[in-house]
């Protein structure tokens, strides 16, 4: 384990943990820069408007340096929350392979609105330009039933048809008394210039339940897995759904299946999912989350739950690369995973520096075939 970034107490708001929500991507289509890792995260600076930091590693994630920043040139509010990014592995509309795409939540300092914005980098993360507005919502206030609900937590991927797609958390349908918070997606035919209609993926008709934090990955068989938490379940249990095309996830009124081993081990809060080709003939689906759980209840994390059958069949527990004490609420507040190279997994997580501040920590581990 090591550190990607450590915030300074005097530079961040005193009512925040400083940093949260890390993501990491490996550059594969960047010419001489291929093989480098880029990382991003929330950074709650007192300097307004906030910018999204982009860190870079050229040694497989062992050391990191500041590389660039993403500025909110559309609204001027700052990308305050929940950045997510990916690299184009092939051309998409007018964008060549190697273009970086980043989505984040533009929120003004008075917290009166939310808007998921898309930015692109044509030089592998060094400079960034505004691409489009994905969706707009109300104030970033949970269960604010008397006002327009917010939009949260964008996750970028490509569907089966090659369309750039954004899964996100959508609290706007809470005007329907059946719903609290829902999960949705939008797809783009022109790689993020314009967006289609909102499609709902998880809309549980129980107002005590709040599905959130969707993350999608495509598996080796071409199908997709969507993982998410359901706040209101006893431990913010992690659920999942499978899709043939990344668009149709079945009946949105169904909550899906819980990520759980036959022995009853499960995960709680803020999941991330990654498919890797290593591990067995069908590769491995890896799900991480903030906390572990079983018959003893929730506790500090120590395990991934993995699946060797493209999301079908049993889940199994494997030791996680990063562990931490969850007494501090923000520890493990959403994590990022990527292949650092063909044989190495890297994971990023917010971990406690003290009782308030987090730092972005990495864990690196070699992969082995286990089945």
URTAHU-V31114 format. One line per field, one symbol per residue. psi: psi as a letter, one per 40 degrees, with the letter a starting at -180 (. if undefined). burial: + if it has 24 or more other ideal C-beta (glycine too) atoms within 12 Angstrom, else -. A space follows every 50 residues. Layout:
psi->???
burial->???
//
This chain:
psi->iahdhhihdeeiheeiediifiiiihheffbeeheihiiiiihgiehiii ihihiihefeediiihdaihigeddedigdifiiiihheiihbehiiehi hhiihhhidefeiihhihiiheffediiihdihdiiaaighifgeeihii iigihhihideehhihhihhedeedhediciiiiiiiheffediiaihhh dhghgheehghifhhiihideeiihhiiighdidffihiiiiideedhfa heeheaihhhideehaihhgiiihhieidadeahhhhiidiiiaeeaiii ieiihiheffeiaiiihihidhiihedhdeheghiiiihdaeehhhhiih ihdaediiihiihhiiiihe.
burial->-++++++----+---+++++++++++++++--+-+++++++++++---++ +++++++--++--+--++++++-++-+++++++++++++--+--+--+++ +++++++-----+++++++++--++--+++++++++++++-------+++ +++++++++---++++++++++++----++++++++++--++--+--+++ ++++----++++++++++++--+++++++++++-+++++++++-+++-+- -+--+++++++---+++++++++++++++--++++++++++++----+-+ +++++++++++---++++-+++++-+-+-++++++++++++--+++++++ +++--++++++++++-+----
//
